[in-house]
Amino acid sequence: MTNKDVIVFDKEKLAELIMFFARESEKDRLFGSTKLNKLLFLADFLAYGYLGMPITGAKYVHQKRGPTPSPDEFLPTREYLLNNGRLRIIEEDAYFGIRKRPVASKTDTPDMTKFSQKEIEIAYEALETLKHMGNVDSELWSHKFIGWLYTDEGQEIPYSTAYLWQGVPLSVEDHEWARNTARQLGLGELIYEPVN
């Protein structure tokens, strides 16, 4: 992110990204609300890492099941989609309980003109990354993200933690640097001790 750029929440882009993931996941038997939250999180944090700005500008918070869009932004956006018949939630029996599956209306398509080509590519990358994961697996995957590890329940996860992605094995020095950086940012203490 450059100094002149400020992250601004875009409710329309969040709505269309929700619709995009619901439409693209209609044949994904593992897709549910938890996985939707992880897809939104991944797309926004990948965009921040690649482009310097997230796609939707939504805030993400530490929740028990991993990062989620801030309920203050996500819930009204989802309600708007539900109330306008663009989205519905179907409850299905799943191995670990009830899966709440967001389903896009058959007659509605996401407005992809809201997104740049790079943002669309990043959204597809998020789908590809989580394609074999259901709600539980995507939840466990998200618990490895440094931004989630260094925040407490309900606390906002800074977009800058996208640069601390866990894709590469970290050294003891890397963990110490992350711990110090988290303290400097006021993110609290590590709640998960990595195994070396």
DOTORSE-772987 format. One line per field, with one value per residue (C-alpha): residue in three letters; residue number from 1; x, y, z. Coordinates in steps of 0.25 Angstrom, whole numbers, always signed. Layout:
<sites>
resn	(ala ...) $
resi	(NUM ...) $
east	(X ...) $
north	(Y ...) $
up	(Z ...) $
</sites>
This chain:
<sites>
resn	(met thr asn lys asp val ile val phe asp lys glu lys leu ala glu leu ile met phe phe ala arg glu ser glu lys asp arg leu phe gly ser thr lys leu asn lys leu leu phe leu ala asp phe leu ala tyr gly tyr leu gly met pro ile thr gly ala lys tyr val his gln lys arg gly pro thr pro ser pro asp glu phe leu pro thr arg glu tyr leu leu asn asn gly arg leu arg ile ile glu glu asp ala tyr phe gly ile arg lys arg pro val ala ser lys thr asp thr pro asp met thr lys phe ser gln lys glu ile glu ile ala tyr glu ala leu glu thr leu lys his met gly asn val asp ser glu leu trp ser his lys phe ile gly trp leu tyr thr asp glu gly gln glu ile pro tyr ser thr ala tyr leu trp gln gly val pro leu ser val glu asp his glu trp ala arg asn thr ala arg gln leu gly leu gly glu leu ile tyr glu pro val asn) $
resi	(1 2 3 4 5 6 7 8 9 10 11 12 13 14 15 16 17 18 19 20 21 22 23 24 25 26 27 28 29 30 31 32 33 34 35 36 37 38 39 40 41 42 43 44 45 46 47 48 49 50 51 52 53 54 55 56 57 58 59 60 61 62 63 64 65 66 67 68 69 70 71 72 73 74 75 76 77 78 79 80 81 82 83 84 85 86 87 88 89 90 91 92 93 94 95 96 97 98 99 100 101 102 103 104 105 106 107 108 109 110 111 112 113 114 115 116 117 118 119 120 121 122 123 124 125 126 127 128 129 130 131 132 133 134 135 136 137 138 139 140 141 142 143 144 145 146 147 148 149 150 151 152 153 154 155 156 157 158 159 160 161 162 163 164 165 166 167 168 169 170 171 172 173 174 175 176 177 178 179 180 181 182 183 184 185 186 187 188 189 190 191 192 193 194 195 196) $
east	(+0 +5 +5 -6 -15 -25 -33 -48 -59 -66 -80 -83 -70 -72 -86 -81 -70 -79 -88 -75 -71 -85 -87 -73 -75 -89 -84 -74 -80 -71 -75 -82 -82 -69 -62 -68 -62 -48 -49 -53 -41 -31 -35 -34 -21 -15 -19 -13 +0 +0 -6 -4 -19 -30 -41 -53 -46 -54 -48 -45 -46 -40 -52 -51 -53 -42 -42 -56 -60 -65 -79 -82 -79 -82 -95 -103 -96 -101 -115 -116 -113 -123 -134 -132 -133 -119 -114 -120 -115 -118 -115 -110 -106 -90 -81 -78 -92 -100 -94 -100 -98 -99 -105 -106 -119 -120 -124 -114 -99 -88 -85 -71 -69 -67 -53 -40 -34 -24 -35 -42 -29 -27 -41 -39 -26 -33 -43 -32 -24 -36 -43 -41 -44 -58 -62 -53 -41 -42 -43 -31 -23 -27 -22 -8 -8 +1 -9 -19 -9 -5 -19 -29 -44 -51 -38 -36 -25 -17 -15 +0 +1 -1 +14 +16 +9 +12 +15 +30 +36 +40 +53 +54 +59 +46 +37 +45 +44 +29 +27 +34 +27 +13 +17 +21 +7 +0 -5 -3 +5 +6 -5 +0 +14 +20 +27 +42) $
north	(+0 +14 +25 +32 +20 +18 +5 +8 -3 -5 -12 -14 -21 -30 -33 -37 -45 -53 -55 -59 -69 -75 -76 -82 -92 -97 -111 -111 -121 -115 -101 -94 -81 -84 -87 -74 -66 -72 -70 -55 -54 -61 -52 -39 -42 -48 -35 -27 -35 -35 -21 -13 -12 -22 -25 -21 -13 -21 -22 -36 -41 -52 -62 -76 -82 -73 -60 -54 -41 -32 -35 -20 -20 -35 -37 -25 -28 -43 -38 -29 -41 -50 -39 -36 -51 -51 -61 -72 -80 -95 -104 -117 -129 -130 -140 -129 -124 -114 -107 -94 -93 -79 -82 -71 -69 -77 -64 -55 -54 -46 -32 -35 -21 -17 -24 -22 -34 -36 -36 -47 -55 -54 -58 -70 -73 -73 -83 -92 -91 -96 -105 -118 -112 -112 -103 -110 -112 -97 -93 -101 -96 -81 -84 -84 -70 -61 -50 -59 -65 -52 -46 -49 -52 -40 -33 -27 -34 -24 -25 -23 -37 -42 -40 -51 -62 -76 -82 -84 -91 -81 -81 -78 -64 -62 -65 -56 -45 -47 -48 -34 -28 -33 -26 -13 -13 -16 -29 -37 -49 -62 -71 -83 -88 -93 -106 -105) $
up	(+0 -3 +6 -2 -2 +9 +11 +9 +10 -3 +1 -14 -17 -4 -9 -23 -17 -9 -21 -29 -19 -17 -32 -34 -23 -26 -30 -18 -8 +3 +1 +13 +21 +28 +15 +9 +20 +17 +2 +5 +15 +5 -7 +1 +7 -5 -13 -2 -3 -18 -21 -9 -7 -3 -13 -3 +8 +18 +32 +36 +51 +59 +62 +68 +54 +48 +41 +37 +30 +41 +45 +44 +29 +25 +32 +26 +12 +13 +18 +6 -4 +4 +4 -11 -14 -20 -9 +0 +11 +10 +23 +20 +29 +29 +36 +47 +48 +40 +28 +24 +9 +2 -11 -22 -29 -43 -50 -44 -47 -40 -46 -50 -56 -41 -42 -49 -57 -46 -35 -43 -44 -29 -26 -35 -28 -14 -20 -25 -12 -4 -14 -7 +7 +14 +25 +36 +27 +23 +37 +42 +30 +34 +48 +43 +38 +45 +46 +53 +62 +68 +70 +80 +79 +72 +69 +55 +47 +40 +25 +27 +33 +19 +17 +28 +21 +26 +12 +15 +27 +37 +45 +60 +56 +47 +58 +67 +57 +55 +71 +72 +60 +66 +79 +72 +65 +78 +73 +86 +89 +80 +84 +76 +78 +65 +65 +60) $
</sites>
